[in-house]
Amino acid sequence: QLTLEESGGGSVPAGGSVRVSCVARGATQNPTVMAWFRQEPGKEREAVAARYPVSGNRFYADSVKGRFTISRTEDDGKTLTLLMNNLKPEDTAMYYCAARTKWASQGGTWQTTSDYNHWGQGTQVTVSS
């Protein structure tokens, strides 16, 4: 059973930086895509960034392009890091690591929440103005 363990996060002032990391353990099948999502209270979970381990392709939500960088930190492709620079108060949310080890739904993209079948517990990022 694949488990995702997040670390990092915290509270920073606007303009600051935070790094969150995610380690995938126990996988008998390599994820086809790993991603970061975020969720504010009362709102839907939204995709922030994703990385495809095999191709190395990376994708970002428009709201974070140029500020966030998703990368892997180990060659096994199972450690995922999100470096968040120039943070804004609207980036405040619970950040979740996600992995997909099954086929994507028809028409699904890296942003399709329901296509991810493994989730971490989340780590809070709070940006003060």
N, C-alpha and C positions, 0 to 999 in steps of 0.2 A: 504494500500500500504506500503510495507516494504521499509524503508529508512535506509541507512548505513551512519553513521557519524564518520569520522576518526579524530583523534587528535594525536599530537606528531610529530615526525620527526624533521628535522633541519639539521644543519651542524656540523660535527665533524671531528677531525683528524683521520687518519688511526689508527686502534687499539682501537678506542673508542667504546662507546655503545650508542644505541638509542632505545627508546621504542615507538611503535606506537600502538594506541588502536582504536577499532571500536565498536560502539554501534548500535545495530539493533533496530529500533523503528517502531511501527505501524504494526507489523506482526500479521496476523490472522492465519498464518500457520508457524510453527517452521521450520527453515532451516534444511535441511538434512545434509548439510556440509557448513562450512564457511572457507574462505581461504584468504590468502594474495597473491597478484600478484604484479609484478613490471614491469615497462616499461621505457626504455631509449628512447630518441628522435630518430625516424627513425627505431626503432626496434620493434619486436613483443612483446606483453605482455606475460610474462612468470610467471608460478606458482612458488611460493616460499615455501609456507607451507599451510597445511590445517588441520582442526580438525573436526571430526564427533561428534556432540554433544551427541548423544545417546550412542555410544560405548566409546567415549573418545579417539578413535584412532587418532594418529597424523602422518602426513607425511611431508617430507621435500625434497626439491630439493637437489641433490648431492652437489651443489655449496655452500649450506649454512648449511649442516649437521654439528653438533657439535658447531656451532656458533650462530644459531638462535633457539629460543624457542617460540612455539605458545601455548597459553593457554587461558582459559576463566577466567574472574575475578569475575563473578557473577553466581549464581546457575541457573539462567534462561537460561544459554547457549547462550545468545544473545550478550554477550560482549566478544570481542576477542582481545587479546593482542599479539603483536609480539615483543619479546625482541631480539635485535640484538647486539651481542657482537663481539669483534675483527673485527670490520668493515674494509673493504678494499675499495680502490677507485672504484673497479668494482661493488661495491654494490650501487653506486650512481644511483638513479632512482626515478621515481614517484611510490609510493607504494599505491596500491588499495586494499580495502577490498571488498570481494565478498561473496555472499550467493546464495545457490541453494535451491529453494523451489519447484522444479518440478522434474520429473523423469530424471535421467541421460540418455544420448544417449546410444545406443547400443555400447558397447566397450569403453564407456567413463570412464575416471578415474578422480581422484581429480585434475589432471592437465589440463583437457579439458576445455579450456576457454569458449567455446560456451555453455557449460552446465550451466553456472552461469547466472542467470536471474536478479540479483540485484547487483549493483555496487555503491561504494562510489565515491566521487569526487577526491580522491587521496590526498596524502600528500608527500611532497618532502623530500628525504633523500640525503644529499650530503656529501661525504667522501673525504677529501683532503689528498693528499699524503705528 
